[in-house]
């Protein structure tokens, strides 16, 4: 069974193959999400007597939202009626732990069965270091360390995805718990689709292995050239071992629908063939977006480029400047600054209506920024922020960051260019893209890229986002 979409022969094979284990290596712009949605529908509407779930897993919320929309558009909203669903891998891990707790196979501190899970402890105003060694499973109980606030949070049912991963990693080392998880996977899932498989870490891949061992139809989709998340524990080198061990058939998608000019077609071919590349300079050229590996590289570029962040805010002062930057990015692009929610949490601003109240105050600060010294701007910013927070703000602020915002406000360029990191750009595309390269990155391109090197893969992703032109700035 395949769809009536206008698909290429390679896409039809990938979408409709009846093989039990399928590996779809999808190059940039080759229709990866379209095929994931097709494959979901194929599994959803075959084996109608099997009431287990068709489950698609993604590694971030944006990707999950996009895949849901594709499935709804292609197959109708009944395709995602329970138990069939698209979820993030973190949400599914939460479900697995919930199963163990509800069935009394594990006991959470305080006897909690339902957990409230956040991305980080900042959601509750705390900053803990690495908590991976703070939990142990002893005789079927999850036992926390003796740090009082941490233990109290857990007993209230509060935790982060890191705690869930820690507990599940330990549970899988216990034969009885591992068997229970494996049996639950077998009885609840009939088909599994994992997008961006090269972003998976060892725990994620172990769950995929368990699905294979239970003869669940399993599709994994990704591109080894676009694996960027080693810093999150991703282990792309293990994916090929998984493919080999469980006999996945390969359905490569190499025809790209993104590249629409001879220039971008040739660039993509040379990058993937590990050939030397020299990007043309694009100073003064109007582009849709500017990309770089690091935020600081974007701020050191021309003042026509407005980055969405300075990086994660760690202090109250950095958080206050992040709110001012958000004021500017909202005005210029209609976009929130990256890490806005972190900044609000750092400042203890939890009222959902607070950002709207602050918008008025910060608008005045931004309006006077071009003419005011940054020291005066910091005083005005501090006074504005204090309307919503009790957090201490120092007398001296992050003047370098304020100076960078000031330069953008005072800029006379006729247009403004959005600046984001390459990690944020993954999965996106624009007509014209500028990439901010260091001298070392230029030299790397001259020698050719290697897919085994993560720094090279980051460059590859950045240089394959454009439909018509990619330039260096």
Secondary structure in CASP SS format (residue, H / E / C, confidence):
PFRMAT SS
TARGET T0000
AUTHOR 0000-0000-0000
METHOD secondary structure of the structure
MODEL  1
X C 1.00
X C 1.00
X C 1.00
X C 1.00
X C 1.00
X C 1.00
X C 1.00
X C 1.00
X H 1.00
X H 1.00
X H 1.00
X H 1.00
X H 1.00
X H 1.00
X H 1.00
X H 1.00
X C 1.00
X C 1.00
X C 1.00
X C 1.00
X E 1.00
X E 1.00
X E 1.00
X E 1.00
X E 1.00
X E 1.00
X C 1.00
X C 1.00
X C 1.00
X C 1.00
X C 1.00
X H 1.00
X H 1.00
X H 1.00
X H 1.00
X H 1.00
X H 1.00
X H 1.00
X H 1.00
X H 1.00
X H 1.00
X H 1.00
X H 1.00
X H 1.00
X C 1.00
X C 1.00
X C 1.00
X C 1.00
X C 1.00
X C 1.00
X C 1.00
X C 1.00
X E 1.00
X E 1.00
X E 1.00
X E 1.00
X E 1.00
X E 1.00
X C 1.00
X C 1.00
X H 1.00
X H 1.00
X H 1.00
X H 1.00
X H 1.00
X H 1.00
X H 1.00
X H 1.00
X H 1.00
X H 1.00
X H 1.00
X H 1.00
X H 1.00
X H 1.00
X H 1.00
X C 1.00
X H 1.00
X H 1.00
X H 1.00
X H 1.00
X C 1.00
X C 1.00
X C 1.00
X C 1.00
X E 1.00
X E 1.00
X E 1.00
X E 1.00
X H 1.00
X H 1.00
X H 1.00
X H 1.00
X H 1.00
X H 1.00
X H 1.00
X H 1.00
X H 1.00
X H 1.00
X H 1.00
X H 1.00
X H 1.00
X H 1.00
X C 1.00
X C 1.00
X C 1.00
X C 1.00
X E 1.00
X C 1.00
X H 1.00
X H 1.00
X H 1.00
X C 1.00
X C 1.00
X C 1.00
X C 1.00
X E 1.00
X E 1.00
X E 1.00
X C 1.00
X C 1.00
X H 1.00
X H 1.00
X H 1.00
X H 1.00
X C 1.00
X C 1.00
X C 1.00
X C 1.00
X C 1.00
X C 1.00
X C 1.00
X C 1.00
X C 1.00
X C 1.00
X E 1.00
X E 1.00
X E 1.00
X E 1.00
X C 1.00
X C 1.00
X E 1.00
X E 1.00
X E 1.00
X E 1.00
X C 1.00
X C 1.00
X C 1.00
X H 1.00
X H 1.00
X H 1.00
X H 1.00
X H 1.00
X H 1.00
X H 1.00
X H 1.00
X C 1.00
X C 1.00
X E 1.00
X E 1.00
X E 1.00
X H 1.00
X H 1.00
X H 1.00
X H 1.00
X H 1.00
X H 1.00
X H 1.00
X H 1.00
X H 1.00
X H 1.00
X H 1.00
X C 1.00
X C 1.00
X C 1.00
X H 1.00
X H 1.00
X H 1.00
X H 1.00
X H 1.00
X H 1.00
X H 1.00
X H 1.00
X H 1.00
X H 1.00
X H 1.00
X H 1.00
X H 1.00
X H 1.00
X E 1.00
X E 1.00
X E 1.00
X E 1.00
X E 1.00
X E 1.00
X C 1.00
X C 1.00
X H 1.00
X H 1.00
X H 1.00
X C 1.00
X C 1.00
X H 1.00
X H 1.00
X H 1.00
X H 1.00
X H 1.00
X H 1.00
X H 1.00
X H 1.00
X H 1.00
X H 1.00
X H 1.00
X H 1.00
X C 1.00
X C 1.00
X C 1.00
X E 1.00
X E 1.00
X E 1.00
X E 1.00
X E 1.00
X E 1.00
X C 1.00
X H 1.00
X H 1.00
X H 1.00
X C 1.00
X C 1.00
X C 1.00
X H 1.00
X H 1.00
X H 1.00
X C 1.00
X C 1.00
X C 1.00
X H 1.00
X H 1.00
X H 1.00
X H 1.00
X H 1.00
X H 1.00
X H 1.00
X H 1.00
X H 1.00
X H 1.00
X C 1.00
X C 1.00
X C 1.00
X E 1.00
X E 1.00
X C 1.00
X C 1.00
X E 1.00
X C 1.00
X C 1.00
X C 1.00
X C 1.00
X C 1.00
X C 1.00
X C 1.00
X C 1.00
X H 1.00
X H 1.00
X H 1.00
X H 1.00
X H 1.00
X H 1.00
X H 1.00
X H 1.00
X H 1.00
X H 1.00
X H 1.00
X C 1.00
X C 1.00
X C 1.00
X C 1.00
X C 1.00
X C 1.00
X C 1.00
X C 1.00
X E 1.00
X C 1.00
X C 1.00
X C 1.00
X C 1.00
X C 1.00
X C 1.00
X C 1.00
X E 1.00
X E 1.00
X E 1.00
X E 1.00
X C 1.00
X C 1.00
X H 1.00
X H 1.00
X H 1.00
X H 1.00
X H 1.00
X C 1.00
X C 1.00
X C 1.00
X C 1.00
X C 1.00
X E 1.00
X E 1.00
X E 1.00
X C 1.00
X C 1.00
X C 1.00
X C 1.00
X C 1.00
X C 1.00
X C 1.00
X C 1.00
X H 1.00
X H 1.00
X H 1.00
X H 1.00
X H 1.00
X H 1.00
X H 1.00
X H 1.00
X H 1.00
X H 1.00
X H 1.00
X H 1.00
X H 1.00
X H 1.00
X H 1.00
X H 1.00
X H 1.00
X H 1.00
X C 1.00
X C 1.00
X C 1.00
X C 1.00
X C 1.00
X C 1.00
X H 1.00
X H 1.00
X H 1.00
X H 1.00
X H 1.00
X H 1.00
X H 1.00
X C 1.00
X C 1.00
X C 1.00
X C 1.00
X C 1.00
X C 1.00
X C 1.00
X H 1.00
X H 1.00
X H 1.00
X H 1.00
X H 1.00
X H 1.00
X H 1.00
X H 1.00
X H 1.00
X H 1.00
X H 1.00
X H 1.00
X H 1.00
X H 1.00
X H 1.00
X H 1.00
X C 1.00
X C 1.00
X C 1.00
X C 1.00
X H 1.00
X H 1.00
X H 1.00
X H 1.00
X H 1.00
X H 1.00
X H 1.00
X H 1.00
X H 1.00
X H 1.00
X H 1.00
X H 1.00
X C 1.00
X C 1.00
X C 1.00
X C 1.00
X C 1.00
X C 1.00
X C 1.00
X C 1.00
X C 1.00
X C 1.00
X C 1.00
X C 1.00
X C 1.00
X H 1.00
X H 1.00
X H 1.00
X H 1.00
X H 1.00
X H 1.00
X H 1.00
X H 1.00
X H 1.00
X H 1.00
X H 1.00
X H 1.00
X C 1.00
X C 1.00
X C 1.00
X C 1.00
X C 1.00
X C 1.00
X E 1.00
X E 1.00
X E 1.00
X E 1.00
X E 1.00
X H 1.00
X H 1.00
X H 1.00
X H 1.00
X C 1.00
X C 1.00
X C 1.00
X C 1.00
X E 1.00
X E 1.00
X E 1.00
X E 1.00
X E 1.00
X E 1.00
X C 1.00
X C 1.00
X C 1.00
X H 1.00
X H 1.00
X H 1.00
X H 1.00
X H 1.00
X H 1.00
X H 1.00
X H 1.00
X H 1.00
X C 1.00
X C 1.00
X C 1.00
X C 1.00
X C 1.00
X C 1.00
X H 1.00
X H 1.00
X H 1.00
X H 1.00
X H 1.00
X H 1.00
X H 1.00
X H 1.00
X H 1.00
X C 1.00
X C 1.00
X C 1.00
X E 1.00
X E 1.00
X E 1.00
X E 1.00
X E 1.00
X E 1.00
X E 1.00
X C 1.00
END
